[in-house]
Amino acid sequence: MADNLYADGVTDVTVVGPISRIRFHTLVPNPEGKGDPMPVPAFSVVMPLEAVATLSDALPRLTDKLVESGRLKKVARTRPTPN
């Protein structure tokens, strides 16, 4: 198995045909020394759409368990409306 990878967040998700690409980033200090950290590309995960569907089913269950255990506070998020 490969070494562990770390990311601060998801940059974007792209779907082409039956394949999806999830791009992740890390955050680095702003070079000017002020303001928000800057995202820097870290790695991509490429997987079939069926695997993305399985992942999307598993993540809400994981979030619920983390909230129940007190390790995570649930934050209400709004989704952008599609154009």
DACOR-V819701 format. One record per helix or strand. SS is the DSSP state (alpha for helix, beta for strand). FROM is the first residue (numbers start at 0). TO is the last residue. If there is no record, write none. Layout:
ss:SS from:FROM to:TO
ss:SS from:FROM to:TO
This chain:
ss:beta from:8 to:15
ss:beta from:18 to:27
ss:beta from:37 to:47
ss:alpha from:48 to:68
